[in-house]
Structures are given as structure tokens and as C-alpha cells.
Amino acid sequence: MVVLFAPGTLPGEAAMPRRAAETRSPCAVHHPSDERVAWHCRRLQRGETLETLFGRRWVDVARFNRIDRRHAQPGREIKIPIRLDDVAEFTPLPGRYPAGEQDQQLIVVDLTEQFIGAYEYGLLRLSFPIASGEPENETPVGDYRITAAHRTHRSCLYTIESTPVPYPMRYALRFYVNAQGVSYWIHGRDLPGYPASHGCIGLADEQMQRQYYGVPPTPVLEDAKRLYEWVIGDRADSGTLLPLSNGPRVVILGSLAKRGDAGASMP
């Protein structure tokens, strides 16, 4: 039930976050898994943070909202679960993915749910919220493969807003290069609670945000790093571009949900 009370080094890159000031309410974004959780929409008040409202359970609520702490600030509307247990270790992805039972490693990206999952022989090992391509620059669906990794990758096209600093795309995993030579990556960034990139797939990297934006004071969310390390495994990684000849397969499915539309998602 849903209860609503208120409304580089490579050629080209497809991902860039929008400015933090360009906000949209996560409450306006509908995911199919919202139907499993009773929630209401609330505007955060002065002095309220995810930590002050939910204590140690703040990560669960952040995952449910597909948001990070830099964007969960006073004035923002977020989804508040009626029962916190309903979002414990929240993930909308299935624990078993039969189509991946033959894959030692498989990455599944559900654009409708805005979540990514790491599977080993069909069993879910990791899952994280994402920010994929915005409606005008949607992340391409299809079957791909990780062909390169770059722990210290930076954009060669975009800078941090209002600065000349190339935008950091740390823990980057390349999964597609289009006919124009534009590379699509899975990489660390901020999570505003809705699709916001130029086509890449962003995972939370609070350490990067602390370094470049000054918040949060104590980084916790390291989703991009965790997925990157799962892919790299015991390979030697000096921080330079690392070609992968047989990286994990990447399946991207679903579509961006419109307002009031659940879209198409994983079965």
C-alpha cells in the first residue's frame, strides 16, 4: 500500500550529475516496490536529518528513497516508511535471478526500480540504489559486459559545478561505448533520489562528496567502491585504467517510470 499525503582518459563520457540545487522530490518518483511499503511524504524541517529521524536505521530509509545524506536536507521531501521494519536492508531486487545461474558474476540494473544488483551464479550478493540517465539521456537497455575499470577516473567532459575541477567518477566500470565513441560507466557520484545523469549509472560515494563538497562529515555510503571491489577481485589495481578481457556481464532492463506509472521492471 502507498499512503500519500503530498504530492578521463577515454573518448567521451555520458554521465554527469545535475547541480544539487536542481531538486525534485523523491516522493514524485514511483517504483513498483513502493507498493510493498506503507509510507507518507514529508518535508524535512530545520535540524532534521536522516540520522536524527531514524537513528541507525537511516541507511535503510536512504536506500528506499534512492538518496544520500547531502540531498536529504531541510526543505526536501522524502518518503517516510510507516514501519521501519518494512525497509530493513531494503532492496527491490530478487534474491535469485535464474537467467544468471551460469554466470560467475552478473550485474543486473533495473532502471524502473533504480537499483543495481551483483549476482553470483544467480544469487544476489550486493545491491545498491542508483541514479541512472535522466529522461532526456536515458541509460541504454540491453546486454553488455564490463570492459574496463578505473578506480581514479575523472570526466574529460564535465567539471564540478562552478569550478574548473574535472568531475570525479571514482570506482568506474565501463560497460558500453557507443558508435560516437561515448563511454558509459558505472561509477561513484551523489544520489539525489531520481534519475539525474547523462546516461551513466551512478552509485553513492560519500567519501568523494566529503572531499569535494564538504558533506557528510563522516562518510558511510561506499556503494561504488564495494561494487568495484567485487568486480576487480584479486586483480592488481594501480589506479590506472585497467582493461578487462572477460569482465562480468551487465544486463540493463526496465524503463524510467513516469509520474503515476510503475513502468516495466524485473519479474
Buried (B, 14 or more C-beta within 10 A) or exposed (E): EEEEEEEBEBEBBBBBBBEBEEBBBBBBBBBBBBEEBBBBBBEBEEEBBBBEBBEEBBBBBBBBBBBBBBBBBEEBBBBBBEEBEBBEEBBBBBEEBEEBEEBEBBBBBBBBBBBBBBBBBBBBEBBBBBBBBBEEBBBBBEEBBBBBBBBBBBBBBBEBBEEEEBBBBBBBBBBBBEEEEBBBBBBBBBBBBBBBBBBBBBBBBBBBBBEBBEBBEEBBBBBBBBBBBBBBEEEEBEEEBBEBEEBBBBBBBBBBBEEEEBBBBBE
